[in-house]
Amino acid sequence: MSPKALKTGGEVDSYCTKCKLVLNHRIIAMVGTRPVRVECSTCNSHHNFRATAPGVKGAASSGSGGTVVTRSSTPRATRGPTKAAQAVMDREKMWEKAIAGKAMSDFRVYRVSLVFQEGDLIRHSKFGDGVVTRIIDNAKIEILFKDEARTLAQGLM
């Protein structure tokens, strides 16, 4: 006895992406003899036909009669870092270059009352070691720490 031929409006077992289970589905669309779009009989969601759950290797779905598409197990080519990730890496490189090879005595302890110049090396009690990258005005400086640049006060009594 051969399995029933699949057709639009018929039923097939498919992995439901909403229920996260292999359940009974109604076939909405087919390409040749293979279902491509289905509706879950449990939650009524529409999605592409999936013969098995993700990560499960095995035989074709029961009664599909079609061919099973397998994907290569080789990893995809990865893209370079995102703009945000690249900015973080550039900032860390700049920080490392400014801090590299400096002695402990080269760093000044940060205090709000002190006045700093561009290029000064700072040791902050919370943020760690940093370098003054720019003077914003008489009362504000920007210091580049390893994790990010921060605006801090200076010259206040």
C-alpha positions as CSV (number, residue, x, y, z in Angstrom):
1,M,0.0,0.0,0.0
2,S,1.6,3.3,-1.1
3,P,1.3,6.5,0.9
4,K,-1.3,9.0,-0.1
5,A,-0.1,11.6,-2.7
6,L,0.2,15.0,-1.2
7,K,-1.9,17.9,-2.6
8,T,-2.9,21.4,-1.7
9,G,-5.4,21.3,1.1
10,G,-4.2,18.0,2.2
11,E,-2.4,17.3,5.5
12,V,1.2,16.6,6.3
13,D,3.4,16.5,9.4
14,S,5.7,19.5,9.6
15,Y,7.8,21.3,12.2
16,C,5.8,24.3,13.5
17,T,8.0,27.3,14.2
18,K,5.6,28.8,16.7
19,C,4.6,25.6,18.6
20,K,8.2,24.3,18.3
21,L,6.9,20.7,17.6
22,V,6.4,18.4,14.7
23,L,2.6,18.6,14.3
24,N,-0.2,18.1,11.7
25,H,-0.4,20.9,9.1
26,R,-2.6,21.8,6.2
27,I,-0.7,22.3,2.9
28,I,-1.2,25.8,1.5
29,A,1.2,25.7,-1.4
30,M,3.2,23.1,-3.3
31,V,6.0,23.1,-5.8
32,G,5.8,19.9,-7.9
33,T,5.1,17.2,-5.4
34,R,6.7,18.9,-2.4
35,P,4.8,21.1,0.1
36,V,6.5,24.5,0.5
37,R,4.0,26.5,2.7
38,V,1.8,25.1,5.4
39,E,-0.7,26.1,8.1
40,C,-0.5,24.6,11.6
41,S,-3.6,22.8,12.7
42,T,-2.9,23.6,16.3
43,C,-2.0,27.3,16.3
44,N,-3.1,28.3,12.8
45,S,0.3,30.0,12.0
46,H,1.5,30.0,8.4
47,H,5.2,29.1,7.7
48,N,7.4,27.3,5.3
49,F,7.3,23.5,5.3
50,R,9.9,21.8,7.4
51,A,10.0,18.0,7.4
52,T,12.0,17.8,10.7
53,A,12.8,19.9,13.7
54,P,15.9,22.1,13.4
55,G,19.1,20.2,14.1
56,V,17.5,16.8,13.6
57,K,19.1,14.7,10.9
58,G,17.2,11.8,9.5
59,A,14.8,10.4,7.0
60,A,12.4,12.5,4.9
61,S,9.1,13.4,6.4
62,S,6.6,10.5,6.2
63,G,4.5,10.6,3.1
64,S,6.1,13.6,1.5
65,G,7.2,11.7,-1.6
66,G,9.5,14.6,-2.5
67,T,13.2,15.0,-2.2
68,V,14.8,16.3,0.9
69,V,17.0,19.4,0.6
70,T,20.1,19.1,2.6
71,R,22.5,21.9,3.3
72,S,26.2,21.8,3.4
73,S,27.8,21.4,6.8
74,T,30.6,23.8,6.0
75,P,30.3,27.1,7.8
76,R,29.3,30.3,6.0
77,A,31.8,32.9,5.2
78,T,31.7,35.5,7.9
79,R,31.6,39.2,7.2
80,G,33.9,41.7,8.8
81,P,33.1,43.4,12.1
82,T,30.1,45.8,12.2
83,K,30.7,49.5,12.3
84,A,30.0,49.6,16.1
85,A,32.4,46.7,16.7
86,Q,35.1,48.3,14.5
87,A,34.7,51.6,16.4
88,V,35.2,49.8,19.7
89,M,38.3,48.0,18.3
90,D,39.7,51.3,17.0
91,R,39.1,53.0,20.3
92,E,40.9,50.2,22.2
93,K,43.9,50.3,19.8
94,M,44.2,54.1,20.3
95,W,44.0,53.7,24.0
96,E,46.6,50.9,24.0
97,K,48.9,52.9,21.9
98,A,48.7,55.9,24.2
99,I,49.1,53.8,27.4
100,A,51.8,51.4,26.1
101,G,55.2,51.5,27.8
102,K,54.3,54.2,30.3
103,A,55.5,54.0,33.8
104,M,53.3,54.3,36.8
105,S,54.8,57.7,37.6
106,D,53.7,59.0,34.2
107,F,50.0,58.9,35.3
108,R,48.3,61.7,37.3
109,V,45.6,60.8,39.7
110,Y,42.3,62.4,38.5
111,R,40.8,65.0,40.8
112,V,38.1,67.5,39.8
113,S,40.2,70.4,41.2
114,L,43.2,69.7,38.9
115,V,43.6,71.1,35.4
116,F,44.8,68.8,32.6
117,Q,46.2,69.2,29.1
118,E,45.6,67.2,25.9
119,G,47.8,64.0,26.0
120,D,48.0,63.8,29.8
121,L,47.8,60.3,31.3
122,I,45.2,59.9,33.9
123,R,44.5,57.3,36.6
124,H,40.9,57.4,37.6
125,S,39.7,55.5,40.7
126,K,36.6,54.0,39.0
127,F,37.4,54.0,35.2
128,G,41.1,53.1,35.3
129,D,43.9,54.4,33.1
130,G,43.1,57.0,30.4
131,V,44.5,59.7,28.2
132,V,43.1,63.2,27.7
133,T,42.0,63.4,24.1
134,R,40.6,66.9,24.0
135,I,39.8,70.0,26.1
136,I,36.2,70.8,25.7
137,D,36.3,74.0,27.7
138,N,37.9,75.3,30.9
139,A,35.8,73.0,33.0
140,K,35.5,69.9,30.8
141,I,37.8,67.4,29.3
142,E,37.3,64.2,27.3
143,I,39.3,61.2,28.5
144,L,39.7,58.0,26.6
145,F,39.5,55.0,28.8
146,K,39.8,51.4,27.6
147,D,36.0,50.8,27.5
148,E,34.9,54.3,26.2
149,A,35.6,58.0,26.1
150,R,34.1,60.0,28.9
151,T,33.6,63.7,29.6
152,L,34.8,64.7,33.0
153,A,35.1,68.0,35.0
154,Q,38.4,69.8,35.7
155,G,39.6,72.9,37.5
156,L,36.6,73.1,39.9
157,M,37.3,74.2,43.4
